[in-house]
């Protein structure tokens, strides 16, 4: 599994999470309108996006370390209990297509990587506040 795939998995996002999620009826369905089985909801309506910020805030509150996932890719990876070493971050940056000019400067790479990971979490069904994507 790729490092970004591991991030998605830890947050309940990605292909495996989508496959495990129960199907919800849609008004734009192409299925025949006449069915003999009524749809019964067993609980509250499914939330369409995983609240990444709430999950990470909860993890940070429960963690004895002061980890600021909102500004640091290292802290974000530590919070998810993933490898945060320079080698792992470089591998993740390569996986996500970091521009070569940023790869040569670890600070620039880390800033690009943090912003890109948050954006890709949002692209994969996660809710990330707009101020963190900006």
C-alpha positions, 0 to 999 in steps of 0.5 A: 500500500502506498503511503498516501493510501495508508493515510486514506485508510487511517482516516476511513477514506479511499476505495476500501472505505467506499466499498465498505460503506452501505449504499444509499438511495439516490434521486439520480438513480438509473434503476427501475422506479418500481420495486416491491421492497421499501427502503428502510433506514436503520439509523441517521442518514449517512454523512457524505464526507468524512470530517477529517478535521474533527478526526484529527482534532480528536486524535491530537487531543488524546495524544500526549505530544503537542502535535499541530497537524494543521501546519505540520506534515510531520505532526500529521503523519505522527498523529496517524502513527505513520512513518514521518522520517525524511525518507518517508516524506520524500517518498510521499512527495514523489508519490504525490508529484512534488515539483523537483525544485521543491524536492531539493529544499526540505522546508519547501517540500514539507509545506507543499506536501502538507497542503497537497495531502490536505487537498487530496484528502478533500478530493477523496471525500474528506471534509477539510476546512477551506482555510487549511486548503487555501 
